[in-house]
Amino acid sequence: METSDRAGTLTPHVAPFVGASAAPAPLTWGQQALWAAMRRRGAEQILMSLRRIVATPRRGPADLAGVLRAVGALVGRNSSLRTRIQVVDGDLRQVVAATGELPVAVVDATTEEFATHRHDPAAVATTVADQLAATPFDHAREWPQRVALVRVDDRISHIVVVFSHVTVDFVAVETLLRQLRLLLLRGAVDAPPGPQSVDVARREQDVARRRSARAVAYWVDGYARLPSQTLPWIAPPATPRFPRTILVSRAADTALQLAARRCRVTGSTVLLAAVAAVVSRWSGSGVCGLHSMANNRAVAGYADAIAKLNQLGLLVIDSTDRPGFDDLLPRVWQAALQAYRHSYYDPTELGRAFQEAGLPFETGVSPHCYVNDVRLAADTDPLTPTVDETQLRAVMAGTTIMPAESLDHFTWRMRVEFTDQPGAIGIALTGDSSHLPRPYAERFLRDIERLLVEVAFRDLPWPWLPSAPPDERARPGP
């Protein structure tokens, strides 16, 4: 690892590791899916990294040698962290190393280089994390994580780890960080390590086949019911092609809590239903397809697996009988449940089944909407605010909407993300500018906010929104 290029003035060290050997194994299904997405996204694969910062425990040793031992022990006990992806006999395989050294960079937070951070170790760690993640992983040669330590005088204050999402998912990362904290505090982890990536891959070649077949059948049947295009073509694409627009709304955040309480459902269900309603209204189709991500941790034995298990789910939501919003909610919940149950599958078999059914697969961009609810505080606040409708509508005046970064390549025609914001909810839309130019993207976000505020106090009959998008949306494509 060329540490001097990634985080300014770094001192290179290594964390030696020793672990059990393992025979090469295929990629897991989750890895295969992400590998295909990386091929489509090209340079945008730098987004495929998970950045984490761990403050060293105040009660434990935080000297350089002790922290390096803890990092080495973490890698030694988890074969997924000492796995490379290489071509073996013409096929991609996970190749585990029994012993080796993990490069670790050490950053002195008190140097003049970081004076702009007021020598704040946490701020330095954030900068270092960004720099470590700035270069795509070379999975054939690198270990699937990069590590740096932030030092203040003789004490390590923070451990920066950038994981490759090709190897681990969000749940696995949190498990690994808990292990790291125990290794820092106690020098050992009493519990045995969970299943590793090679273990999951071998199971997928055997006992998981029947589950995959059921999931593939569900996907083929569901996808065949969906319109070929969610949104009509409007204009030639802009450059970059996929702009991102972010709406931040206190009103929508409060409305979400009120609607969830009124309808006795989770906030996540309300958000999914709101997106489905707006997509259906804009598309003019009574059958809406949404994608979501499932962590697949409910599969027996996978709760503490150190692997990439999350895969895409497909929600098929039928509103052809024109239900009110309250009646739409249980349909969305059922669709989400079915999507979750059928989100663990072999991508190769799914592609083969789509081809046999004459359905598009891996064409570069999915025509349907991906919904990603990444709110950390989702459905955890027991207190619902007391506010009347007039007050809530007045709060909408404070909503902000602004352009954000754009991408040249993207996997989705449109993606809606829900994020935590101080006292508010963030709703971000990344969309193909041929179908969602920025003015349309802004209106789409406003429609979600407006719908949430409406359903906070009452049921809304179909068509949920008072007006459809402008007539020019019906223009044919190129």
N, C-alpha and C positions, 0 to 999 in steps of 0.2 A: 504494500500500500504506500503510495507516494504521499506521505503525510504532510510534507512541507507544502504541497500544492493545494491542500484542502482546508487548512485552518490556520494559515499564517505561520507564525513561529511555533512549531511543535517539536517536541523531543520524542523520537521514536523509542518505544520499548516493546516487549512481547510478553504475552501471558501463555506459558506452556500449558498444554493439556494432555491428559491421558484418559482414554475411555475404551469401552468394549468395541471390538471390530464388528462389522456387519457386511454381508454380501450386497453388491449393487442391486438396486430395485428400480422398477419403473417410477415415473412421476405419479403423484397422487392425482385424482380427478380434479381437485381444486387447483393443483399446479398446472395441469394441462390446460385448463380454461384460461388461467392468467397468462400462461406462456403464449397462447394464441392471441390474447388481447395485446400483449407486448409487441408481437410481430406486426399487428395492425397499427399500433400507436407510434412505432418508431422511436424518435428521440423523446417523445412524451413519456417513455417508460421511467424517466427519472421521478415521476410521480408515484412509482410503485415501491415506495419505501416508507417504513414506519419509524418515526423519530420519537425517542423517549429519553427523558432526563431523570436520573435518580439522585437525590441528595443523600449523601452518606449518613448513616445513623449517628447521632451525637454520642450515643452510649457505646458504640463499637469502635474498633480500631480503624483509623482512616489513613494510615501511612501507605506510601506507594507500594511497598512489597506486599502488605496485607491485602490491598485492593486488587493487585494483579493476581494474587493467589485465588481470591474469590471469583474473579472473572474466569480464570483458567478452570476452576472447579465447575463453574456453571457450564462451560463448553464441554468439559469432560463427561459430565453426567447426562448430557443431552446430545445424542448423535445428530439430531437435526441441525445443530449449530456447527458441526464439523463435516458438513455434507456439501459437495460440489455437484453441479449438473454437467455431465460430460457424455460424449458419444461413446457407447460401448457396443461393439458388434453392429454398428450402423443405427442404433437406437439411442435416444436420450435416456440416461439413467441417473439416479441418485447414487453418488459414490461417497462412502463414508470413510474418513481417515481415523484410525485408532489413536494416533498421536500426532502432535504438531505444535505450532506456535501461532497464536493470534496476534497480529500487530496491534499495538495500543499506543496512541499518541497522548502525550502529556502537555497540557497547556498551562502556563503560569498566568493566572488572572491579574497579577499585579504589575505586569509589564506595561510599558508605555503604549504598546500596540492596542491595548484595551482601555486606554484612558477615557475614550468616548463613552464607555459603559460605566464610568466612575468606579472601575475595578469591581463591579458587582459580579460575583461568581455565577449567579443564576443567569444574568444577561449574557455573560461570556459563553455559558453552556448552550444557550439558545443559538447564538451565532455559530458556534462550532457544529451544532447539530445540522444547521442549514448548510454549512459548507461540506460536511461529510456526505450529505444526501445529494449534493449538486451533480454528482457523476453517476451514471447508471452502473449497476453492479456487473462485473464480469463473472457470471456464475460458474464458468468452467475453471477459473483460476482463483477467484476470491472465496473466502469464507462468507457465509450469507449474513454477516453482521459486521459493522465497523464500530470501533470503540475508541473513545477519547476520555481522558480524565482531566478535570479542571483542578488545579492545585493552588492553594493559598498558603504561602510560607511552606511548611513541611507537611501540611495536611491536605488530603484530597477532599474537596468539598462536593463535587458532583461527578457522576459517571454519565457520559453521553453514549447512547447506543442507537445506531441506525440499523434496523433489521430490514432484510429484503422480504417484501411481501410475497415473493415467490415461494418462500420456505415456511413462513409462519403467518397466522392470521392474528386478529386483534386479541382474541381470547388467549391464544398461545403466548403472545407477548406479555400479557398481564400475569400469566402463570410464571413465566420466566423471571419477570421482575420481582415477584414474591420470593422465588428461590434465591435470587441474587441478594435480596435484603437479608434473608436468613443466613446466607453464607457470610455476609459482612458482619452480622451480629454474633453468630454462633460458630462459624467456620464449617458448618455441615447442615444438611437437610435430612431429617429423619425419614421422611416418606420416600419411597422409590420413585424414580421418574416415570411419568406417564408414557403412553405409546408414542413412539417417534415417527417421523415422516416415512421411513422405510417400512415400519410396521403397518401403518395405515395403507400404504401402497400394496403390500402383499395381501392384506385382507380384501382390498378392492378387487383383486384378481380372482377371488374365491367366493367368500360368503356374502359379499355385498352385491353380487351379480343380479339376484332376483329383485332386490330393491331398485337397482338401476333400471331394470327392464320395465317395472311399473312406472317409474318416473318418466322414462322416455315415452311411453304410451300416453301418459297424461299430457306431456308437452306437445306431442304431435296432434292430439285431439284438440287441445286448447288453442294452439296456434292457428289451426285450420279455421277456427271460428272468428278470427280477428280480421279487421280490414287490412289490406296490403299496405296502406299508408295511413298513419295516424293524422298527419296534418298535410294539407295540400302544398304544393310548390308555389312560391310567391314571386321570387326574384332571383337573379344570378347571385351566387354566394359572395359574401364580403371576404376580405383578407385581413386577419385570419378568419377562418370560416366559422368557428364556434365561439361567439362572444358569450360572456358570463355577466349576468345582471343580478344584483342583490337588493332585496327589499328587507328593511328592518322595521318591525312594527310592534309597538307595545299593545296596540289594540288587538291584533291577531293573537298575541300571546294570552291576553286575558280572555278573549273570546273562545279560544281553544279550551281553556279550563272550564269555562261556563258551559260550553256545548258538551264536553265529556261528562260533566256532572249531570246535566239535564237528561242526556240520553243513556247514562249509566254504561259508558264504554270507555276505553282507554283513549288518551289523546292521540296516540299513533293511529288508531282506527279512524278517528275523525279526520286526521290529516290525509290518510290514504283516500278516504271517501271524497274529501274536498278536491284532491288532484283528479280523481276519477271523474268527478262531476264536471270539472272545467275541461278536461281532455275530451270527454264525451260531447260536451256542448260545442267545443271548437271543431271537433272532427265531424260532427253530424252523424256519428255511428252509435247505435244502441249497444254495441259490445265493445268494451274498452280493455286493452291489454296494458298492464303495468308490470314492470320488473322490480324485484326487491332482492336483497341479499339475505341468505339464511346461514347461520353459523354451523349448522349440522351437529351441534354438540349434544343433541338429544339421542343420537345414535348410541347404542349401548357400547360402553367402554371408551367413549371419546371425550368425556367431560374434561379431562386434564391432558389431552393429547397435545404434543408439541409438533404441530403440523399446520399446513394450510388446508382447512376443511371447508371454509365458507364457499358457497356456490350460489349461482343465480337462481332465483325463483320466478315463476310466472303466475300472475294473477289474471284471471279472466272474469270480468265483471259485466253482467248482462242487465241492462236497464231498458230493454226494448218495450217493456210494459209500462214505462214512464212512472216509476215510483217516486214518492216524496223522499226528501233527504233522510228522514228518520228510518224509512223502510230500506233505503240504500245501505245504511250502516251494517246490518247483519249480513247482507250479501257480501260486503267488502270483507268483513271479518271471516266469513266462510271461505272466500276466495284466498285470503291471506293464509288461512290454515291449510288449504289444499296446496298452495304454493310451497309452504314450509315442508309439508309432508313429501313433496316430490322435487326437492331441491338437491338430492344426493344422487348423482348419476355419472356415467361414463360419457364425457363429451364426444369421444369418437363414435360411440354407439348412437348418441343423439344426432350427430351430424349425418351418419349413415341413414338413420330413420327419416330425417328431414328430406334428404335427397330422394329417397324412395317414394316419399309422399309428394314430391314436387314442390317442397317449401324452401324458401331461401334460408341459408345458414352460412354464417361467417362471411357475409358480403361486405363487411367493413363497418357498417353502421346499422344498428337496430332501428327500425322505424317506430318503435314503441317507447314509452316513457319509463325511465328508471327513477325510482323514488328512493331516496336515501335519508333516513331519519337518524341523525347522529347527535341528537340532543342528549347530553349526559344526564340532565335533570328530568328526562321524560317520565311523566306519570309518577313522580316521587313526592310532589308537594301536596300535603294533605289539606292545605288551606286554599279554598277557592275564593277569589276576591269578590267583594260585594260592590256591584256597580250597576247602575241602570242603563238602559239603552241609549238615552240621550248623552250621558257621560261617555259611554264607550265610543259612540260615533264621533264625539268631539275629539277624542284621543287620536283618531285616525288622521287628524290634521298634522300630527307630529311624525307620521310615517316617512321614512326616507327611502329613496331608491336611487341606485347609482351603478354605473358600469364597473366591471372588474376585469381581471385578466382574460384574454382570449387565447384559444388554442387552434393550431392548424389542423390537428387530427383529434378525433374523439370517437368513442365506441357507440355513442347514443345519438339519436336524432334530437333527444331532449333529456335532460336530467334535472330533477327537482330535489334540492337538498334542504333539510330543516336543521338549523343550528341554534345553539344557545347564544344569546346576546344579553348584555347587561339590562335586566328588566324588560326584555323583549324577546321576540323570536326572529331569527333570520331565515329568509326564504330565498334561496339562490337558484337561478335558472341558467343552465348552460344549454344552448340550443343551436341547431344548424341555421345559419343566417339565411339560407334559401327558403326556410319554412318559418323561422322565427327571427326576423330582423329586430333590432333593439326596440323599436316602438311597440312591436307586437309582444316581445318578451316582457316589457314593462306592463302592458295591459294584462297579459296572462297572470303575472304576479299580483296585480291589483285585483283581478277577479278572484283569486284564492283568498286574499285578505277580505274582500267584500263578502264572499260566501261564508267565511268563518264568523264574521260579525253578525250576519243574518241568522245563522243557525244557533247562535249563542242563546237566543231567546225564544225561538219557535221553529217548528218544522217548516220546510220550504217545499212546495209542490214542484214537480217537474215543470219546466226545464231548469229549475234552480236559479239560473241567472236570467235577468229580465231581457237581455238582448244577446244575439249571436255576434260573432266577430264580423267585421266589414265584409261586404260582398266580394271584394277583390280577392278574398281568400280562395275563391272557387276557380281562380285562373289555372289553366292547365300548366303542366311542367314543360321543361324544354324538350 
